[in-house]
């Protein structure tokens, strides 16, 4: 009887162990070999490098291009693609909160954007006149970031935040009566000929062909706190394919390609 009892206990333990393993396996995302990755125009070269680097490991990567800043994250949340390189981390955290999503950036973070004030009309901030028009990105995190920049250079003052981000309603003083024009971030720089100044990522400024992105009135000192890189759903953040993709981008070969491609408009985390 005693031996039978021990045998029954052993069998039960084995069953429980197997069930635990089964449950653990289900909690991990499978290492998919067919991947669909999304991008904006600026980040498409990086996905091409991932595609090239993962091919010898047996992965097939399809690249999907989007033409608006929020579309890649929406597609990733909905499950129609597996990963994106598009938005900086604070933007993604805001997207998560507003859309009940759980998107994460795979570490190590890869690069950051050079974000600054640009103008075709003026060479100094002190030259910006009364009633000037300044175009800024209109999404919550970048709008807040832009208002902080305007405060730091002395063009406005701000009240305490009424929410997680500053909004136009939080402007306390605007002595020059500056008109702030909210735009979609990929379009902000395109208005540089029609306004007195813009606050924009250097990449989009360079794409206009109107001004050297290294010629700016003021650089955001917080640039490094807005990292960019591969973003995936939370269940994929430790997946083999995501880690291999980031490993590819961080290799010496593709770091060199990055610097040649972007010429300072984006900056690598070394």
C-alpha positions in Angstrom: 0.0 0.0 0.0 2.8 2.3 0.9 4.6 1.8 -2.4 1.4 2.3 -4.3 0.8 5.6 -2.5 4.3 6.8 -3.4 3.8 5.8 -7.0 0.5 7.8 -7.2 2.2 10.9 -5.7 5.1 10.6 -8.2 2.7 10.3 -11.1 0.7 13.3 -9.8 3.8 15.4 -9.5 4.9 14.4 -13.1 1.5 15.4 -14.4 1.6 18.8 -12.6 5.1 19.4 -13.8 4.1 18.7 -17.4 1.1 21.0 -17.2 3.3 23.7 -15.7 5.7 23.3 -18.6 2.8 23.4 -21.1 1.5 26.6 -19.5 4.9 28.2 -19.5 5.4 27.4 -23.2 2.1 29.0 -24.1 3.1 32.2 -22.3 6.0 32.6 -24.6 5.6 33.9 -28.1 6.8 31.4 -30.7 9.9 32.3 -32.7 8.2 33.2 -35.9 10.3 32.8 -39.1 7.9 34.8 -41.3 7.9 38.4 -40.1 6.0 41.5 -41.1 7.7 44.8 -40.0 6.3 48.3 -40.4 8.0 51.6 -40.9 7.8 55.2 -42.0 9.8 56.5 -44.9 12.8 57.5 -42.7 13.1 54.1 -41.1 12.7 51.9 -44.1 16.5 51.5 -44.6 16.8 50.0 -41.1 14.2 47.4 -41.8 16.0 46.5 -45.0 19.1 46.0 -42.9 17.2 43.8 -40.5 15.8 41.8 -43.4 19.3 41.3 -44.9 20.8 40.4 -41.5 18.1 37.9 -40.5 18.0 36.1 -43.9 21.0 33.8 -43.1 19.2 32.7 -39.9 16.2 31.5 -41.9 13.9 34.5 -41.4 11.7 36.0 -44.1 10.9 39.7 -43.5 8.1 41.6 -45.3 8.4 45.4 -45.0 5.2 47.5 -44.8 5.5 51.2 -45.3 3.1 53.7 -43.7 2.5 57.3 -44.5 1.3 58.7 -41.1 3.0 58.7 -37.8 0.3 56.8 -35.8 -0.5 54.1 -38.3 2.4 51.7 -37.7 1.7 51.5 -33.9 -2.0 51.0 -34.6 -1.2 48.1 -37.0 1.2 46.6 -34.4 -1.4 46.8 -31.7 -4.0 45.2 -33.9 -1.7 42.3 -34.7 -1.4 42.8 -38.5 2.4 43.3 -38.2 5.0 42.0 -35.8 7.2 45.0 -35.2 7.9 48.6 -36.1 10.6 51.3 -36.2 8.7 54.5 -36.2 8.1 56.4 -32.9 10.1 57.4 -29.9 9.6 55.7 -26.6 7.6 58.5 -24.8 5.3 58.6 -27.8 4.7 54.8 -27.6 4.0 55.0 -23.8 1.4 57.7 -24.5 -0.1 55.5 -27.3 -0.2 52.5 -24.9 -2.1 54.6 -22.3 -4.6 56.0 -24.8 -5.2 52.7 -26.7 -5.0 50.1 -23.9 -1.9 48.7 -25.7 1.3 47.1 -24.4 3.9 47.9 -27.0 7.6 47.9 -25.9 10.9 49.0 -27.3 13.5 46.2 -27.4 16.7 47.0 -25.6 19.3 48.2 -26.1 17.7 51.3 -27.6 19.2 52.1 -31.0 19.2 55.8 -31.8 17.6 59.2 -31.1 16.4 62.1 -33.2 18.0 65.5 -33.4 15.0 67.7 -32.4 15.4 71.5 -32.7 14.0 74.9 -33.7 14.6 75.8 -37.3 13.9 78.9 -39.4 14.5 80.1 -42.9 13.8 83.8 -42.0 15.9 84.3 -38.8 19.4 83.4 -37.6 18.8 84.1 -33.9 16.0 83.4 -31.5 16.0 87.1 -30.5 15.0 88.0 -34.1 11.6 86.2 -33.9 9.1 89.0 -34.1 5.7 89.8 -32.5 2.9 87.7 -33.8 5.3 85.1 -35.2 3.9 81.8 -36.4 5.7 78.7 -35.2 4.7 75.2 -36.4 5.1 72.3 -34.0 4.1 68.6 -33.9 0.5 68.2 -32.6 0.6 64.7 -31.0 0.5 64.9 -27.1 4.1 64.0 -26.3 5.8 66.0 -29.0 3.5 69.0 -28.5 4.4 69.0 -24.8 8.1 68.7 -25.7 7.8 71.6 -28.1 6.1 73.8 -25.5 8.9 73.1 -23.0 11.4 74.1 -25.6 9.6 77.4 -26.2 9.6 78.0 -22.5 13.3 77.2 -22.2 14.2 79.8 -24.9 12.0 82.4 -23.2 9.2 82.8 -25.7 6.5 81.6 -23.4 5.9 80.6 -19.8 3.8 77.7 -18.6 1.4 77.0 -15.8 1.5 73.7 -14.0 0.5 70.7 -16.1 -3.2 70.0 -16.1 -2.5 66.4 -17.3 0.4 64.1 -18.2 1.5 66.5 -20.9 1.5 70.3 -21.4 -1.1 71.6 -23.9 -1.8 74.9 -25.5 -4.2 75.7 -22.6 -1.2 75.5 -20.2 0.5 78.6 -21.7 0.6 81.3 -19.0 2.4 84.2 -20.7 3.0 84.7 -24.4 4.5 88.2 -24.6 5.2 88.1 -28.3 1.7 86.8 -29.0 3.2 83.9 -31.0 0.7 81.8 -32.9 1.4 78.1 -32.4 0.3 75.9 -35.3 -0.2 72.2 -34.5 0.8 69.8 -37.4 1.3 66.1 -38.0 5.0 65.5 -37.1 6.0 64.2 -40.5 4.5 67.4 -42.1 5.8 70.0 -39.6 9.1 70.8 -41.5 7.2 71.2 -44.8 5.6 74.4 -43.5 9.0 76.0 -42.9 8.6 78.4 -45.8 5.1 79.5 -44.6 5.9 80.2 -41.0 8.6 82.0 -39.0 10.0 78.9 -37.4 9.3 75.2 -36.9 10.2 72.7 -34.1 10.9 69.4 -35.9 13.2 66.4 -36.0 16.2 67.1 -38.1 15.4 64.3 -40.6 12.2 65.9 -41.8 13.9 69.3 -42.0 16.6 67.7 -44.2 14.0 66.1 -46.4 12.6 69.5 -47.4 15.8 70.5 -49.1 15.2 74.0 -47.9 17.7 74.2 -44.9 20.7 72.3 -43.6 19.4 70.3 -40.6 22.6 71.2 -38.7 21.8 74.9 -38.9 19.3 75.4 -36.1 18.3 78.1 -33.6 18.1 75.8 -30.6 18.7 72.1 -29.9 16.5 70.3 -27.5 18.9 69.3 -24.6 16.5 66.4 -23.8 17.1 64.6 -27.2 18.7 61.5 -25.7 15.6 60.9 -23.5 13.5 60.2 -26.6 15.0 56.9 -27.8 14.0 55.1 -31.0 14.4 51.5 -32.0 12.5 48.3 -32.7 9.0 48.2 -31.1 7.1 45.0 -30.6 4.1 43.7 -28.6 5.1 42.8 -25.0 5.0 39.1 -25.6 7.7 39.5 -28.3 10.1 41.8 -26.4 12.3 38.8 -25.4 11.7 36.7 -28.5 14.7 35.3 -30.4 13.8 37.1 -33.6 13.5 40.5 -31.9 16.8 40.1 -30.1 18.5 39.0 -33.4 17.0 42.0 -35.2 18.4 44.4 -32.7 21.8 42.5 -32.7 21.9 43.0 -36.5 21.3 46.8 -36.2 23.9 47.1 -33.5 26.6 45.3 -35.4 29.6 47.3 -36.7 28.5 46.8 -40.3 25.0 48.3 -39.9 26.2 51.1 -37.5 28.4 52.2 -40.4 25.5 52.1 -42.8 23.4 54.1 -40.3 25.9 56.9 -40.1 26.3 57.0 -43.9 22.6 57.0 -44.4 21.5 59.6 -41.9 24.5 61.9 -41.7 23.8 63.3 -38.2 20.0 63.7 -38.7 19.7 60.7 -36.3 22.3 59.8 -33.7 23.2 56.3 -32.5 23.5 55.2 -28.9 27.0 53.9 -28.8 
